[in-house]
Amino acid sequence: MPQVTVSINGRVYRMGCDEGQEQILSQLAQDIDRRIEAYKASFGEVGDMRLMLMAAMELGDELADSRRRLKALESEVEGLKESRSAVLDKVSSAQDSIAEMLDQASARIESLAAALNGAGAEQPGE
């Protein structure tokens, strides 16, 4: 199992991770370290545990917000799928109606052509 050494709030930690996850783990540690440094700049030294807790709470809040947005997007996608299905049904119905009207128009044209041909054939024979 690969291991990564990270630094958070001036302390070094050796962490194990899955193969190929080393860079992600390092980036996560850098993100937490940046948050803690921002808290220290805002609130001063309030204790390591409190700083870690504040960073964890902020990450938890971001995660909860992301989950809410994901759920909203999934609902929106589902609604779009339903709308798409309804539109496709309408298009299919319209295509069927158009095809039927074209068949009727074609039959009418053929009937008129036959009538005209029949009328034209009688005139020379009179």
GIBELLIN-V889249 format. One record per residue. RES is the residue in three letters. PSI is psi in degrees with one decimal (NA if undefined). Layout:
res: <RES:RES>
psi: <PSI:PSI>
This chain:
res: <MET:PRO:GLN:VAL:THR:VAL:SER:ILE:ASN:GLY:ARG:VAL:TYR:ARG:MET:GLY:CYS:ASP:GLU:GLY:GLN:GLU:GLN:ILE:LEU:SER:GLN:LEU:ALA:GLN:ASP:ILE:ASP:ARG:ARG:ILE:GLU:ALA:TYR:LYS:ALA:SER:PHE:GLY:GLU:VAL:GLY:ASP:MET:ARG:LEU:MET:LEU:MET:ALA:ALA:MET:GLU:LEU:GLY:ASP:GLU:LEU:ALA:ASP:SER:ARG:ARG:ARG:LEU:LYS:ALA:LEU:GLU:SER:GLU:VAL:GLU:GLY:LEU:LYS:GLU:SER:ARG:SER:ALA:VAL:LEU:ASP:LYS:VAL:SER:SER:ALA:GLN:ASP:SER:ILE:ALA:GLU:MET:LEU:ASP:GLN:ALA:SER:ALA:ARG:ILE:GLU:SER:LEU:ALA:ALA:ALA:LEU:ASN:GLY:ALA:GLY:ALA:GLU:GLN:PRO:GLY:GLU>
psi: <127.5:151.7:147.3:139.6:123.3:158.3:122.3:123.2:40.6:1.7:144.2:132.9:139.3:121.5:140.6:151.0:170.0:157.2:131.5:-2.9:5.9:-47.0:-40.2:-44.4:-42.1:-41.2:-39.4:-43.9:-40.7:-39.8:-47.2:-42.3:-41.5:-42.1:-45.4:-41.6:-37.9:-40.0:-42.0:-38.1:-34.9:-43.1:-10.4:-168.6:107.2:10.4:140.6:-45.1:-43.3:-40.5:-43.5:-41.5:-42.6:-42.3:-41.8:-40.9:-40.5:-43.2:-40.7:-40.2:-44.4:-40.2:-45.0:-41.0:-41.7:-38.9:-40.8:-44.8:-39.9:-43.9:-42.0:-42.0:-38.7:-40.0:-41.9:-42.7:-41.7:-43.4:-40.9:-37.7:-43.3:-42.1:-42.5:-43.8:-42.6:-41.5:-43.2:-37.3:-42.5:-41.4:-44.3:-43.4:-42.8:-41.1:-41.8:-43.6:-43.6:-43.4:-41.3:-43.8:-38.7:-40.0:-43.7:-42.4:-40.5:-44.9:-40.1:-43.5:-44.3:-40.1:-43.9:-39.9:-42.3:-40.1:-41.8:-40.2:-39.8:-41.4:-38.5:-30.5:-30.8:-33.9:-48.4:-26.0:-2.5:NA>
